[in-house]
Amino acid sequence: MDKEAAHPSTFALNGDAMNSLGVFVGQEIDRFNVLLRLMKSSLDLLDRAIEGTVVMSMDLESMMMKFLDNKVPLAWEGVGYPSLKPLGSWMPDLILRVAFLSKWLYEGPPVTFWVPSFYFPQGFMTAALQTFARKTQTPIDTLIFKSNILTVFGDGVTEAPEDGVIMHGIYLQGAKWDASKTCVEDSNHKEPIVGFPAIHLEPVDVETNVTGGCYNSPFYKTSQRKGELSTTGHSTNFVAYM
């Protein structure tokens, strides 16, 4: 993905600094470009090793064995995003992620954000909060998000909200969302994981009671309910309570 060819609004300035979401998507693109370059170079080397024009190293042999087992090579996992998918579904998923970020890069910010496409959803939520904080001249540590569940999924969102952001692509495990009652209900038989409607993350004052009458749900990147602390001090899997 070529950041030099970005749409003017993607990295637009907010005063003297780049807008917060622009900073975030730039960092995400950098991470994906590292992965894509590694994939391209390692696949090229493996091709040549199979042809016999370069030596088949232990790393290349390990990569080939992973392919035969329908698994993602360890080298790719090392610079990739958290995922539990086998190679056969990991690859189409990667293409969708790159397509979403490319559209944001070349066409400008979308009306709704596919949060599962990101390496670092926590950074997205912080950037969205910073955008509102700068707009209203409010200290960011006095703001939190209120989760407003919409009546549509991501493909039904037609315009961006005045404040905050809309995100989609979330799944609910062990329960379901009842749109008619606007509440969480027991899951249907043999449906442990179901799609969830788009969510409007609305910035509100930290003193606002956003949990009254609500279920405080943990939000993870994958279906594993665990995660290790990374070098940034954030969990590799847990995102936030919503």
PyMOL commands that set and color helices and strands:
alter all, ss='L'
color gray80, all
select helices_A, chain A and resi 3-5+20-51+58-68+74-79+87-107+115-117+121-136+140-142+154-156
alter helices_A, ss='H'
color red, helices_A
select strands_A, chain A and resi 13-14+17-18+113-114+143-149+165-168+171-173+176-178+183-185+193-195+199-205+218-220+238-241
alter strands_A, ss='S'
color yellow, strands_A
deselect
rebuild
show_as cartoon
